[in-house]
Structures are given as structure tokens and as C-alpha cells.
């Protein structure tokens, strides 16, 4: 039985190869948008499973790592590197989600998927605490970089 992520990618490839003619670009963008929304919902379902008390501890650890990587602006390979920058997002996140899904009990996963679908249909969930932490981290890194550059060039001595 193939996982949802595997079906996601095979479905995308199949639908892209089936269309020819002038509607190819429009259809490709619609398929990408639909698949991206499915991946967001699946990522949120993994997050909900991480918080569920019935999920084993090892699945929670991996789920926390995958969700943190998915929502973090910091990448393993920076996005400005051609091809490889986006390749890690296109491979690592779906692969991580597929592995986590295998570790979560099926009844809990079904419950979390349904809850994720409902919450995503109502409106995208917002975690202001996580956003503040990420923004603060970037501000501290930027301030440290500015101080380092100023010291390196001897400005202010």
C-alpha cells in the first residue's frame, strides 16, 4: 500500500504527463497548488499527531523534527543555491512525513487528518508564539552579523 505522499508525487507526475497543448501550464500550476495544499494539510496532521498522547515517543521526536524543518525558514541547503536549494524541500519534507506517517497508529492518524482538514478549511492555523521565536532568532542573527562586520572593518574605534 502506497503512502499518501507517494500517491501525491505519482499523481502529480501522471497528471503532468497526460496534458498537452495550451492548457498545460495552467493545469500544471493548478496541480502544484492542489498538491501543495495537500502537503500543508498532511504536515499539519503530523503536527497534531505529535501532540496526541497515543503516539509513541519516537514518532513524536521525528514528527517534531519534520514539522520544525517544514515550517522553519532555515534550510539544510539554502534556497539561493540553484536546483539543490529547492530540492531538499521537495524531497526531505515529503520523505520525512512519509516516514512519520508509518510510525503513527492508523486510528490516531485518521483522527488527526480529519481534524487538520477541518481546521485548514476554516482558516489556516496560526501559531504566534512560534512566529515570534523565529522572528526573534532572525533578528538576533542579523544583529550579530552587523556587530561582526563592524568589528571586522574597525568601525567605531
N, C-alpha and C positions, 0 to 999 in steps of 0.2 A: 504494500500500500504506500503510495507516494504521499509525502507531506504536503501541506498547503503551499509552502514556499516553493517546492519543486513544481507543483502544478502551476504556481504563479509564473515561473520562468518559462516552462514549456508552453503554457497558454499564450504568453506574450510572443514567443518565437513563432508559434503556429499562426497566430493572428497576423503577425507582421508579414510572414511569407505568403499568406493567402491573398492579400490585397495588392492589386496592381492598378496603375492608372493615376488619374489626377487626385483621387481621394486618399492616396497612400499616406501623405504627410499628415493630413488632418486625422485620419484614422489612427496613425501611429501615435500622435500626441494624445488622443483620447485614450488609447490603450495604456500608454505610460501613466497618464493621470489616474486611471482606474486602478492600475497595479500599485501605484504609489500610495493611494488611499487604502488599499487592502493591506499593504505593508505597514502603514501607520496604525491601522486598527489592530493588526496582529502584534505589533510592538507594544501597544497599549494593553492588549490582553496578557502579554507576557509580564508586563509591569503589575497588572492586577494579580496575576498568579504569584508573583514574587511576594506580595503582601498577604496572600492567603495562608492560613495556618496549616492546611493539609498538605502543602507542598514540601517535599523533602529538602533538607538544608542545603545539599549540594546543588540542587536545581535552583534554589533561591540565590546562591552565590553566583552561579553562572548567569542567571536571569538579570541580577543586578549589574553585572559587568556588561552584558549585551545592551541593556536598556541605557545604561550610563554612556556607553560608547555611541549608541544611536542618537542620543539627544545632546551629546557634548559637541561644542564647536571645535574641539581639539581632535585632530585625526592622527592615526598612526602614520599615514603618508599624507603630507599636506596637499590640499586640492590644487595648488598652483603648479604642481608637477604634472605635465601633460599625460593623459591617459591613466597613469598609475594613481594619481590623486583621487579620481572618482572610482577607480576600480576597487579600492578597498571598501568603499561604501556599498558598491554593487555586489560584492562577494561576501565580505565579512559579516555584515549585518544579517542578510538572509540566512547565511550558514549558521551563525550563532543562534538565531531564532529557531531554525530547524532543529538544532541540537537540543535547545532548551525545551522545545515542544515535546521531544521524545522522552524527556525526563519527568514531565508533569503528568500526574494521573489524568486519564481521559475525561472523567466526570468533572473534575475541577477545571480543566482546560475548556470544556464546553461551557461551563458556567461563566468563566472569565471572558470568553469570546463573546458570549451574548451580552454581558454587561458592557464590554468595550464597544460593541456595535450600538447599543442603546445610547451610551454616553457620547459617542462620536456623532451620532445623528442629531442629538440635542444641541451639541456645540462642542468644539474642541476643548478638552480639559486643560486647565492652566495651573501650573504649579509655580506660584510666585516665589516661594522660598528657593526653589532650585534656580530660577531665573536670576534672583538676587545674588546667590552664591556664585553662579557662573560669571555674571557681570562684575562682581567684586574681584574675582580671581583675575579676570582680564585687565581690570583697572590696576591692580597691584603689579601684574606683569608689565604693563605699559609704563607705570611709574618707575619700576626697577630698571627697565630698558633706558628710559630717559636719564636717570641718575648715572647709569653705567656709561652712556655716551658722553654725558657732560664731564665725568671724571676722566674718561679716556682722552678727551680733547683738551682737558685742563681748563675748562670754562669755570669761572668763579673763583680762581685762585689769586 
